[in-house]
Amino acid sequence: MPPRLEAATLLHPPPSVLFELCDSREHDSPPLLRLASRRPLALLALVPRPLVLFTAGALSGAIAKSLTAPLDRVKILLQSLIAIGREEGLRGYWKGNLPQILRVVPYSAAQLYSYEVFKHAFRDGEGRLTVPRRLAAGACAGMAATLLTYPLDTLRLRIAVDPACRTLAGAVAVLAREGSGAAFYRGLGASMMGIAPYMALELSSYDLLPPALPSFARGFLAALIATVSCYPLDTVRRHIQLSAGKSIAWHVAAGGIVRSDGVVGLYRGFIPNSLKNLPNKGVKLSVFDAAKKALVAGELAYEEEKAAMHDDLATFARPL
C-alpha cells in the first residue's frame, strides 16, 4: 500500500507547466497528445495543485452525498426504505438530492482543502505535525467551512421542518423577517463549538488510524469516533437553529433539553443520523484520499515523461 500523503507534499507543487508544442512538422503527433495517450494521469501536473485539491474536496462531498442520499431520505421523512420505494419508486430515494449537493459541494471543498492548508501551516520548525497540531488543523478547517456555508445549512433545516418554508425563496423571506441577516447565522456560536472538536477528531483520526485498513473503513471509524464524542453539541446546535425568532444561549438550550428529556435527549436521532452520516463520511474521505494519490501519481508520471520527451518540450509557462 502506498504511503499516506501529507500536506507538505501536496502543497509544494513542482514548477508550474504548460507545454508549448514543438514544430508539428518534425513530429508524428504533438507531445501533449502523446503524453495524454501514454500517461493520462500526468496531465494533472498541468493543473494548479490547489485547484486540483479544492475540486477533489468538492467532488468527494458530492459523490458521498449522492451515494448516501437514500439513507438521508429515511432520516428526514422517517420512513422505511421499502415504503419510499413503494410510494415513490426508485427515484424517490434521490428526491431532494440536488439542494443537498448545492450545499455540500462548497462545504466539502472548503473543509478538505483548508485541512491540507492548515496541516501545512501548523507544522513545527522541523516539519513535523504532532497530534495536537493535527487536531488544531482539523478544528480550523471545520470552522472555516462552517463560517462560509452556515446560511445554507440554516435554510436547509428550516425548509425541512417549518411548514411556512416550503421553498428556498420562502425560507429566505421568513428568516429575513425574523432578524434580517443575523437570522441566517442564528446558532453559529454553538455550531462552531460543535464543529471544531468534531472535525478535529474526524480528520485527525482518519490520518492516524492504521494505514493497513481500507480507506473507507478508516473514514467510517473516524466519523464514528467523532460522532459519539460530539453528537450532543450538534443536538444543541439544531435546537438553537430551529428556535424561530429567539436567541438562546448554548448552555440554556442544553439545560432545557436535559430537563425535558434527560441526558438521552442529547442523543436524540443518533442512530438514524449515524446510519446516514457514517457511510457518507467513509465515502467522502476515501474519495478525497484517492484523488490525492492520483494527483501525486500524475505528477510523478509527468516528471518521468518529461525526462523521456525532453527533446520534444519547448519552454514552460505558468498555468492560466
C-alpha positions in Angstrom: 0.0 0.0 0.0 1.4 3.4 -0.9 2.5 5.7 2.0 0.0 8.2 3.4 0.2 11.6 1.8 0.9 14.6 3.9 0.0 18.3 3.4 3.7 19.3 2.9 3.9 17.0 -0.1 0.6 18.3 -1.5 1.1 22.0 -1.1 4.6 22.4 -2.7 4.0 21.8 -6.4 6.7 21.3 -8.9 7.4 24.2 -11.4 4.0 25.1 -13.0 4.0 23.9 -16.5 2.1 24.1 -19.8 3.5 22.7 -23.0 4.5 24.9 -25.9 4.3 22.4 -28.6 7.2 22.0 -30.9 7.0 22.3 -34.7 4.5 19.7 -35.7 6.3 19.0 -39.0 9.1 17.4 -37.0 6.9 15.0 -35.0 4.3 12.5 -35.8 2.0 14.0 -33.1 2.1 16.8 -30.6 3.9 16.0 -27.3 0.8 16.8 -25.2 -1.3 14.3 -27.1 1.4 11.7 -26.8 1.6 12.4 -23.1 -2.2 12.1 -22.7 -2.3 8.8 -24.6 0.6 7.2 -22.7 0.2 8.6 -19.2 -3.2 10.3 -18.8 -2.7 11.0 -15.0 0.4 13.0 -15.9 -2.0 15.7 -17.2 -2.9 16.5 -13.6 0.6 18.1 -13.3 -0.5 20.7 -15.7 -3.3 21.9 -13.4 -2.5 24.2 -10.4 -2.3 21.9 -7.3 -4.7 24.0 -5.1 -7.3 23.8 -7.8 -7.0 20.0 -8.0 -7.3 19.6 -4.2 -10.2 22.1 -4.0 -12.0 20.3 -6.8 -11.3 16.9 -5.3 -12.8 18.1 -2.0 -15.9 19.3 -3.8 -16.3 16.0 -5.8 -15.7 13.9 -2.7 -18.6 15.6 -0.9 -20.9 15.4 -3.9 -20.2 11.7 -4.5 -20.6 10.8 -0.8 -23.9 12.8 -0.6 -25.3 11.2 -3.7 -24.3 7.6 -2.7 -25.9 8.0 0.7 -29.0 10.0 -0.4 -31.3 7.1 0.2 -30.3 6.9 3.9 -30.7 10.7 4.2 -34.2 10.4 2.9 -35.0 7.9 5.5 -33.8 10.2 8.3 -35.7 13.3 7.0 -39.0 11.6 6.2 -38.8 8.9 9.0 -39.9 6.3 6.5 -38.6 2.9 5.7 -36.7 2.1 2.5 -39.5 -0.2 1.5 -42.2 2.5 2.0 -40.2 5.0 -0.1 -39.7 2.6 -2.9 -43.4 1.5 -2.9 -44.8 5.1 -2.8 -42.3 7.0 -5.0 -40.3 4.4 -6.9 -36.6 4.2 -7.3 -36.2 7.9 -8.0 -37.7 8.7 -4.6 -34.5 7.7 -2.9 -32.8 10.6 -4.5 -35.6 13.1 -4.1 -34.3 16.5 -2.8 -30.7 15.4 -3.5 -29.8 18.4 -5.8 -30.3 21.0 -3.0 -28.2 18.8 -0.7 -25.4 18.7 -3.4 -25.5 22.5 -3.8 -25.0 22.8 0.0 -22.4 20.1 0.5 -20.1 20.9 -2.5 -18.8 24.3 -1.2 -18.7 22.9 2.4 -16.8 19.8 1.5 -14.4 21.7 -0.9 -13.6 24.3 1.8 -13.3 21.8 4.6 -10.9 19.3 2.9 -8.8 21.8 1.1 -8.4 24.0 4.1 -7.4 21.0 6.2 -4.5 20.4 3.9 -3.6 24.1 4.1 -3.8 24.2 7.9 -1.8 21.0 8.2 1.0 22.6 6.2 0.8 25.8 8.2 0.8 24.1 11.6 4.0 22.1 11.1 6.7 22.9 13.5 10.2 24.2 12.6 11.4 20.7 11.8 8.4 20.0 9.5 6.7 17.7 12.0 2.9 17.5 12.5 2.2 16.4 16.1 -1.1 15.1 17.2 -2.2 18.4 18.9 -1.2 20.3 15.8 -3.1 17.9 13.6 -6.2 18.3 15.9 -5.9 22.1 15.6 -5.7 21.8 11.8 -8.9 19.8 11.7 -10.7 22.2 14.1 -9.7 25.2 12.0 -10.8 23.5 8.8 -14.2 22.7 10.2 -14.8 26.2 11.5 -13.7 27.8 8.2 -16.0 25.7 6.1 -18.9 26.3 8.6 -18.5 30.0 8.5 -18.6 30.0 4.7 -21.7 27.8 4.3 -23.7 28.3 7.5 -26.6 30.2 5.9 -27.2 27.3 3.5 -27.4 24.9 6.5 -29.9 27.2 8.3 -32.1 27.3 5.2 -32.0 23.5 4.7 -33.2 22.9 8.3 -36.0 25.5 8.1 -37.3 24.0 4.8 -37.2 20.5 6.3 -39.2 21.3 9.5 -41.1 24.6 9.1 -44.4 24.4 7.1 -44.1 28.2 6.3 -40.8 27.5 4.5 -41.8 25.2 1.6 -39.4 26.7 -0.9 -35.9 28.3 -0.8 -37.3 31.7 -1.6 -40.0 31.3 1.2 -37.3 30.3 3.7 -35.2 33.3 2.8 -38.2 35.6 3.2 -39.2 34.1 6.6 -35.6 34.4 8.0 -35.2 37.9 6.7 -38.4 38.9 8.6 -37.2 37.3 11.8 -33.9 39.1 12.1 -32.5 40.4 8.9 -29.1 38.9 8.0 -28.4 37.8 11.6 -31.2 35.2 11.4 -29.2 33.2 8.8 -26.4 32.9 11.4 -28.5 32.0 14.4 -26.7 29.3 16.3 -23.4 30.0 14.7 -21.6 30.1 18.0 -23.0 26.7 19.0 -22.1 25.3 15.6 -18.5 26.5 16.0 -18.3 24.9 19.4 -19.6 21.6 17.9 -17.8 21.5 14.6 -14.3 22.3 15.9 -14.0 19.2 18.1 -15.9 17.1 15.7 -13.7 17.9 12.7 -10.6 17.8 14.8 -11.4 14.2 15.8 -12.7 13.0 12.4 -9.9 14.3 10.2 -7.0 13.6 12.6 -8.4 10.1 13.4 -8.5 9.3 9.6 -4.9 10.3 9.3 -3.8 8.4 12.4 -5.8 5.1 12.0 -3.7 2.2 10.7 -2.9 2.6 7.0 -3.5 -1.1 6.5 -7.2 -0.5 6.9 -9.1 0.2 3.7 -9.7 4.0 3.3 -13.5 3.6 3.6 -13.1 1.7 6.9 -10.8 4.5 8.2 -13.3 7.1 7.2 -16.2 5.2 8.8 -14.3 4.7 12.1 -13.1 8.2 12.2 -16.6 9.5 11.8 -17.9 7.1 14.4 -15.3 8.4 16.9 -16.2 12.0 16.2 -20.0 11.4 16.2 -20.1 9.5 19.6 -17.9 12.2 21.2 -19.7 15.3 19.7 -23.3 14.4 18.9 -24.7 16.3 22.0 -23.2 19.5 20.7 -24.9 19.0 17.3 -28.3 18.4 19.0 -28.0 21.7 20.9 -27.0 23.5 17.6 -30.1 22.2 15.8 -32.3 23.2 18.8 -30.9 26.8 18.6 -31.3 27.0 14.8 -34.9 26.0 14.9 -35.9 28.4 17.7 -37.6 30.9 15.4 -37.1 34.5 16.3 -35.3 33.7 19.5 -31.7 34.0 20.6 -30.9 31.2 23.1 -27.6 30.8 24.8 -25.9 27.4 24.3 -25.9 26.4 28.0 -29.6 27.4 28.3 -30.5 25.3 25.2 -28.6 22.3 26.6 -30.1 22.6 30.0 -33.6 22.7 28.5 -33.0 19.5 26.6 -31.7 17.7 29.6 -34.6 18.9 31.8 -37.2 17.9 29.2 -35.8 14.5 28.0 -32.8 13.7 30.3 -29.3 13.2 29.1 -30.6 10.7 26.5 -32.3 13.7 24.8 -28.9 15.0 23.8 -28.5 11.8 21.6 -32.0 12.0 20.0 -31.7 10.8 16.4 -28.3 9.4 16.9 -29.0 6.0 15.2 -30.6 7.3 12.0 -28.0 10.1 11.8 -25.2 7.5 12.1 -26.8 5.2 9.5 -26.7 8.1 7.0 -23.6 10.0 8.2 -21.0 7.3 8.8 -21.2 5.7 5.3 -21.2 9.3 3.9 -18.0 10.2 5.6 -16.4 6.9 4.7 -17.1 7.6 1.0 -16.1 11.2 1.2 -12.7 10.7 2.9 -11.8 7.7 0.8 -12.6 9.5 -2.5 -10.6 12.5 -1.4 -7.7 10.3 -0.4 -7.8 8.5 -3.8 -7.8 11.9 -5.5 -4.7 13.0 -3.6 -2.9 9.8 -4.5 -4.0 10.2 -8.2 -2.6 13.8 -8.1 0.8 12.7 -6.8 0.9 9.7 -9.2 0.1 12.0 -12.0 2.9 14.4 -11.1 5.4 11.5 -10.9 4.2 10.3 -14.3 4.6 13.7 -15.7 8.2 14.1 -14.5 9.1 10.7 -15.9 7.5 11.5 -19.3 9.1 14.9 -19.3 12.5 13.4 -18.9 11.8 10.9 -21.7 10.4 13.6 -24.0 12.9 16.4 -23.2 13.8 16.9 -26.9 10.1 17.5 -27.7 9.4 20.1 -25.0 9.9 23.8 -25.5 9.7 26.4 -22.8 7.5 26.2 -19.7 4.9 28.7 -18.6 2.6 29.0 -15.6 -0.9 27.7 -16.0 -3.5 30.3 -16.8 
